[in-house]
Amino acid sequence: MRYICDAPGGKTWFRIETEAEAVTESDVMKHAVEKFFRREQEKAAQTYQPASKVSFEQEIGLKAHIQREMPMFLTLRDGEGNPLATAMLAPGGHEDRSFRPIIVGLANSDPYVEHGEAIRALGQHLGLSLERARCYPYRRD
């Protein structure tokens, strides 16, 4: 995982960079982020064009390409490293109105009640508007 930014309340946002990290996030948070991570990673890998025709050089730049092309997967952690929320944002963390960001809590619960300030801090850090109506995909009772 790679550090992204701090948030109020001793919380921190990190980028999920590997499939193993996504699997752990899914297991602990009881949701399907790993499925989305795998699918988006595969889609990004399929768009890669190697710069070299030499077989052992063909994967040079693949990891960077995948990270540029696939959505950003993030985890909000508390001071002890416990996951609190998971986010999927547009590639590069840039504003893209055609991409619907998703932010969920444990078992796909609404994270805005408990972690709204941390979500706002992430939005400010990346220059994004991460409103609940746009980012939380499930019905609110």
C-alpha positions in Angstrom: 0.0 0.0 0.0 1.1 3.5 -0.7 0.4 6.5 1.5 -2.0 9.1 0.0 -3.0 11.5 2.7 -3.9 12.0 6.4 -7.4 12.6 7.6 -9.0 14.0 10.8 -9.2 11.7 13.8 -5.8 10.0 13.3 -7.0 8.3 10.1 -5.0 7.8 6.9 -5.8 7.0 3.3 -3.6 4.5 1.4 -3.7 3.3 -2.2 -4.3 -0.5 -2.7 -1.6 -1.5 -5.2 -1.6 -5.3 -5.4 -4.2 -8.0 -5.7 -3.1 -9.4 -2.3 -3.9 -6.1 -0.7 -7.3 -6.1 -2.4 -8.0 -9.6 -1.2 -7.2 -8.7 2.4 -9.4 -5.6 2.1 -12.3 -7.7 0.8 -11.9 -10.3 3.6 -11.6 -7.8 6.4 -14.2 -5.3 5.1 -16.6 -8.0 4.0 -17.2 -6.7 0.5 -16.1 -7.4 -3.1 -13.4 -4.9 -3.8 -11.0 -7.7 -4.8 -13.4 -8.7 -7.7 -13.4 -5.1 -9.0 -9.7 -4.7 -8.5 -8.9 -7.9 -10.6 -11.4 -6.9 -13.3 -10.0 -3.4 -13.7 -6.4 -4.6 -13.5 -7.0 -7.1 -16.3 -8.7 -4.4 -18.4 -5.8 -2.1 -18.0 -3.2 -4.8 -18.8 -5.0 -5.6 -22.0 -4.4 -2.0 -23.2 -0.7 -2.2 -22.7 1.5 -1.9 -25.8 5.2 -3.0 -25.1 7.8 -0.5 -26.2 10.2 -3.4 -27.1 9.7 -6.5 -29.3 12.4 -8.3 -27.2 10.5 -10.9 -25.2 12.2 -10.3 -21.8 11.7 -6.5 -22.1 8.0 -6.6 -23.0 6.8 -6.1 -19.4 9.0 -3.1 -18.8 6.5 -0.3 -18.0 3.5 -2.6 -17.5 3.1 -2.0 -13.8 3.2 1.8 -14.3 0.7 1.5 -17.2 -1.7 -0.5 -15.2 -1.6 2.0 -12.3 -2.2 4.9 -14.7 -5.1 3.3 -16.5 -7.0 1.5 -13.8 -9.2 3.2 -11.2 -7.6 4.0 -7.9 -8.5 1.7 -5.1 -8.1 3.2 -1.6 -8.5 2.2 2.0 -9.0 4.4 5.0 -7.2 3.1 8.1 -7.3 4.1 11.7 -4.1 4.7 13.8 -3.7 1.0 14.4 -4.1 0.1 10.7 -7.6 -1.2 10.9 -9.6 -0.6 7.7 -12.6 1.7 8.0 -13.7 2.4 4.4 -12.8 1.5 0.8 -12.9 3.7 -2.2 -12.7 3.3 -6.0 -12.0 6.5 -7.8 -11.3 7.4 -11.4 -7.9 6.6 -12.8 -5.2 8.8 -11.4 -7.7 10.2 -8.9 -8.7 12.9 -11.3 -12.2 14.3 -11.8 -14.0 12.3 -14.5 -17.8 12.9 -14.6 -18.3 9.8 -16.7 -16.8 7.6 -13.9 -18.9 7.0 -10.8 -16.7 6.8 -7.7 -17.7 4.3 -5.0 -17.0 4.6 -1.3 -18.2 2.0 1.1 -17.7 0.9 4.7 -17.7 -2.4 6.4 -20.1 -4.9 4.6 -21.0 -2.1 2.1 -22.4 0.1 4.8 -22.6 3.8 4.5 -19.2 5.2 5.5 -20.3 8.9 5.5 -21.9 8.9 8.9 -18.7 7.9 10.7 -16.0 8.9 8.2 -17.4 11.9 6.3 -14.6 14.2 7.4 -12.0 11.7 6.3 -13.8 11.4 2.9 -13.9 15.2 2.5 -10.1 15.3 3.4 -9.4 12.8 0.6 -11.5 14.8 -1.8 -9.7 18.0 -0.9 -6.3 16.3 -1.3 -7.2 15.0 -4.8 -9.2 18.0 -5.8 -12.4 15.9 -6.1 -16.0 16.3 -4.9 -16.9 13.1 -3.2 -20.5 13.7 -2.2 -22.4 10.8 -0.6 -25.2 11.0 -3.3 -22.7 10.3 -6.0 -20.3 7.9 -4.2 -22.4 5.7 -2.0 -24.1 3.2 -4.4 -26.6 1.7 -2.0 -30.0 2.8 -0.8 -30.1 4.8 2.4 -33.0 4.0 4.8 
